[in-house]
Structures are given as structure tokens and as C-alpha cells.
Amino acid sequence: MVVNGPTLAEFTALCAEIFGVPELSGDTDFFEAGGDSITAARLVVEVEERWGVQVDMSDVFTTPTVNMLHAGIREAARAV
């Protein structure tokens, strides 16, 4: 488990992987990029499997940009 969660580059790469695109920016909005509840669930599961950080699915809906999601994940990782 990574104490501080993923780096921004690692998290952005994961998001791009889930969307099936070569890359995303930190300002990419999860839902404007085509994300939905199934994609959000995949992201939550992948974050927990890769970095041991539990993310509430509601966080994906309330902090939809890659940068905002990453900040929330890092904060959750520090709380562990």
C-alpha cells in the first residue's frame, strides 16, 4: 500500500486507461469525458486494488475533475 496514494501522473494514467484513451489532463471532467456510474465504479475498485485507498463512489460525483479526484484520494490515503 502506498501511504500517500498515487502520484498525479499515476492517477491520470489510470483514468486514461479506464477511458481507453492515450492521455488525459488534470482538468478533464470525468463525466464530460464520457464517464458514468459504471466507469466510476471501475475507478473506485482500481484505486483500492492498486493503492489500497478506499474512495467513496459519491466522491467521484462531487469532485469530478482528475485533479480534484486525485486530491481527494491523496487525502484519504493520509487518513489511513
C-alpha positions as CSV (number, residue, x, y, z in Angstrom):
1,M,0.0,0.0,0.0
2,V,1.2,3.5,-0.9
3,V,0.9,5.7,2.2
4,N,0.2,8.9,0.2
5,G,-1.8,7.3,-2.6
6,P,-0.9,7.5,-6.3
7,T,1.0,10.4,-7.8
8,L,-1.0,12.6,-10.1
9,A,0.8,11.0,-13.1
10,E,-0.2,7.5,-11.9
11,F,-3.8,8.5,-11.3
12,T,-4.1,10.4,-14.6
13,A,-2.7,7.3,-16.4
14,L,-5.3,5.1,-14.6
15,C,-8.1,7.4,-15.7
16,A,-6.9,7.4,-19.3
17,E,-6.6,3.6,-19.1
18,I,-10.2,3.3,-17.9
19,F,-11.4,5.6,-20.7
20,G,-9.3,3.9,-23.3
21,V,-7.5,7.0,-24.4
22,P,-3.8,7.7,-24.6
23,E,-3.8,10.5,-22.0
24,L,-6.0,13.0,-20.1
25,S,-5.2,16.3,-18.5
26,G,-5.7,17.1,-14.8
27,D,-8.6,19.4,-15.8
28,T,-10.5,16.7,-17.6
29,D,-14.0,16.3,-16.2
30,F,-14.8,12.7,-15.5
31,F,-18.3,12.9,-16.8
32,E,-17.7,15.3,-19.7
33,A,-15.1,12.8,-20.9
34,G,-17.8,10.1,-21.0
35,G,-17.7,8.7,-17.5
36,D,-20.8,7.2,-15.9
37,S,-21.6,5.2,-12.8
38,I,-20.1,2.0,-14.2
39,T,-16.9,3.9,-15.1
40,A,-16.9,5.5,-11.6
41,A,-17.2,2.0,-10.0
42,R,-14.3,0.7,-12.1
43,L,-12.2,3.7,-10.9
44,V,-13.1,3.2,-7.3
45,V,-12.2,-0.5,-7.5
46,E,-8.9,0.1,-9.3
47,V,-7.8,2.7,-6.8
48,E,-8.4,0.4,-4.0
49,E,-6.7,-2.6,-5.7
50,R,-3.7,-0.6,-6.9
51,W,-3.1,1.7,-3.9
52,G,-5.1,0.3,-1.1
53,V,-7.1,3.6,-0.8
54,Q,-10.9,3.4,-0.3
55,V,-12.7,6.0,-2.2
56,D,-16.4,6.6,-1.8
57,M,-18.2,6.5,-5.1
58,S,-20.0,9.7,-4.2
59,D,-16.6,11.4,-4.3
60,V,-16.4,10.8,-8.0
61,F,-19.7,12.6,-8.4
62,T,-18.8,15.6,-6.2
63,T,-15.2,16.1,-7.3
64,P,-15.3,15.2,-11.0
65,T,-12.0,16.5,-12.4
66,V,-9.0,14.3,-12.4
67,N,-7.1,16.9,-10.3
68,M,-9.9,17.1,-7.7
69,L,-10.3,13.3,-7.6
70,H,-6.6,12.9,-7.1
71,A,-6.5,15.4,-4.3
72,G,-9.3,13.5,-2.5
73,I,-7.6,10.2,-3.0
74,R,-4.3,11.6,-1.5
75,E,-6.3,13.0,1.4
76,A,-8.0,9.6,2.0
77,A,-4.6,7.9,1.8
78,R,-3.2,10.1,4.5
79,A,-6.1,9.4,6.8
80,V,-5.4,5.6,6.7
